[in-house]
Amino acid sequence: MNAPRIYLDHAATTPVLAEARAAMIAGIERWANPSSPHGDGRAARAALEEARRQIAGALGWDGEVILASGASEAIALAMTAGKADGWIVSPTEHDAVLRLTNRIPAGRSLMRLAVDLDGRLVMASLSRALETCGGRPLVVVQSVNSETGVIQDNAAITAMAREAGALTLCDASQSAGKMPLPDADMIVVSAHKLGGPPGIGALLVRDLGLLDPSGGQEKGYRGGTENVPAAMGFAAALTQARYWIDRAADLRHQLDSAIRAAGGEVVAQNAPRLPSIGSYRMPGVAANAQLIQFDLAGVSVSAGSACSSGTLKTSAVLTAMGWDDKAAGEVVRASFGPSTTRAHVYRFIELWREMAARARR
């Protein structure tokens, strides 16, 4: 019999928790439209609002919760509906942010920040941007990078922004449920990164006055029928304990050490990183060749570079960190979840060593 596959791509999406599946089934039984005024609709509305309260409570958030179809929509809502005169953006943000910066709305300015060789924001670049950007800008810096796991100092970033009268948006898709929420005016969270269902996320807003309403549902800030089952699954996933993150730190430490010993390079090894994400360069072996070999051996990992239409392109994150195209094209990411075991990591290390040895020969 074939051995079961090993899944080490939890940063992309992690399996739906049993508690979340059960909550979604219960939500499906509340099939009415939560915006309908009749009794069935009111029952669905009550379930939706209870899920919203649970999401806020589990995250320790005392502001507003606008449910969306995922992190990408929440990011777009914050950046396009936010009452800001311009955007100040880190170069290592998610593609959903970077795509928006390619089509800046009329009347808004754009300033790009810099990161150091370990992917940490260069605070001097933020200081300069705040000094030169007119009006009230929106500073966009994520909490944890999805490719490298690098943790930004959002407390210092928000303090500097507020002193200058700027707003802050933090994409916490990778860190929510694993770390305390950062201090920011608006925060993005995603359910499928923490054991909830795909297709739902939220924009946490300190004050709804920071956004221009567009009509529709979610207090007038989003159109479309609310997804009650997904909201209930999201809430249930957030209520589960995250003790596994401490175990992930030990696993990632072992993996880092083994990669270095095998002649590999640990991406951003000097920066604070989320314990569940590690990115590694295998000199001389392209990432797509590594992915194929890992996959054939029954191990699911992802490339350090972004995937677009099934083809690999140079990672904007690694480019911003100073990597050249060749080196960036030799990076793969392994990421852990509640089901990751020591045996899974040992198998990854074994395969890595075999590939690296073949490349040297």
Secondary structure, 3 states (H helix, E strand, C coil): CCCCCEECECCCCCCCCHHHHHHHHHHHCCCCCCCCCCHHHHHHHHHHHHHHHHHHHHHCCCCEEEEECCHHHHHHHHHHHECCCEEEECCCCCHHHHHHHCCCCCCCEEEECCECCCCCECHHHHHHHHHHCCCCEEEECCCECCCCCEECCHHHHHHHHHHCCCEEEEECCCCECCECCCCCCEEEEEHHHCCCCCCCEEEEECCHHHECCCCCEHHHCECCCCCHHHHHHHHHHHCCCCCHHHHHHHHHHHHHHHHHHCCCEECCCCCCECCCEEEEECCCCCHHHHHHHHHHCCEECEECCCEECCEECCCHHHHHCCCCHHHHCCEEEEECCCCCCHHHHHHHHHHHHHHHHHHHC
